[in-house]
Amino acid sequence: MNDTPDTPINRRNIWIRGLFMLLMALAYHVFGTVVFIVTVIQFVMMLLNDKPNARLVSFGRSLGRYLQQIVNFLTFATEEIPFPFNDWPAGE
């Protein structure tokens, strides 16, 4: 049997992907807020200590990579679904 774009299996897969896209769009929104919070905390840390917090720098890098993975998935640049369906990206 030849799988064409109109077969029921492919139609079902696109709806499942659409569900994952909605979940990832929600995650993007939530983690965008987390980026803002981390940014404010890092700014305060710089004011108090004159140097950035190393753990927040690492977390910020991994968070940025995670957001990039979400955008790549949402724009069909990749079929790999980001965290929590795969590993969290490394910060270093």
C-alpha positions, -999 to 999 in steps of 0.1 A, spaced: 0 0 0 14 34 -9 13 61 18 2 94 2 -3 126 21 -41 120 22 -40 86 39 -58 83 73 -25 75 90 -8 107 79 -39 127 87 -40 113 122 -2 120 126 -7 156 116 -34 160 143 -12 144 169 16 167 159 -9 196 161 -16 187 197 21 186 205 25 219 188 -2 234 211 16 220 241 49 233 230 35 267 222 22 268 258 56 257 271 72 285 250 50 311 266 56 297 302 94 295 297 95 329 281 82 342 314 109 321 332 135 338 310 122 372 321 124 362 358 159 347 354 169 380 337 157 401 365 173 379 391 206 379 372 205 417 369 200 420 407 229 396 413 251 417 391 241 448 411 249 431 444 280 410 435 295 427 404 295 393 386 269 370 372 257 339 390 274 309 372 244 286 378 220 312 363 243 316 333 243 279 327 205 277 333 200 306 309 220 289 282 201 257 285 168 276 286 178 294 254 186 261 237 152 247 249 133 277 234 153 272 202 142 236 201 106 246 206 108 271 178 124 245 155 96 220 163 68 246 158 81 258 125 86 222 112 124 225 110 125 193 130 102 164 140 120 159 173 97 169 201 115 189 229 115 183 266 96 166 284 95 142 255 133 143 251 162 153 273 166 188 287 194 206 267 228 211 283 238 245 296 274 243 286 
